[in-house]
Amino acid sequence: MDMTYLLILFVVAVALAPLSHFIPSKRQRQIARLREYAAVHGLFVEFRDLPGLAPGVRRDPAGAQTIYYGRRLPASRKKSAGSQAWLRDGEAWRALERSTGIPAALGELPPQVLAASADENSCGAYWRESGGVEVVEQIRQAL
């Protein structure tokens, strides 16, 4: 009788084992919280390569993805100046185009942010989602 229960328990465990792959990890739950917080507070999230890289060239370490947290800008009838981007160089920021200045708002971005950009549709920050919702809040306030 005891052996029958053990056999039934073993068969049930073997049947349920593949389902454990669908349970989100701690990191996946953290990323979901960050993205939900961003969405609720008016930001959108996209996978984007860092600005200034040649097409197809990746600067991300293995397993890390660069994510863009952006704020949509209202449509304008005026001709925009085009796309502008800035990269973090240690503690300082540098513009990808020499003629572009460094906006004061970049100084308000947390150190986890790798780059920032602005175009006629949005402005945003590139980072690897390392940190908590307080970092997302700093990004939101700076944008």
Helices and strands as residue ranges (DSSP letters): H 2-16, G 17-22, H 26-40, E 44-47, E 67-72, E 84-89, E 92-95, G 104-108, E 115-118, E 122-127, H 133-142
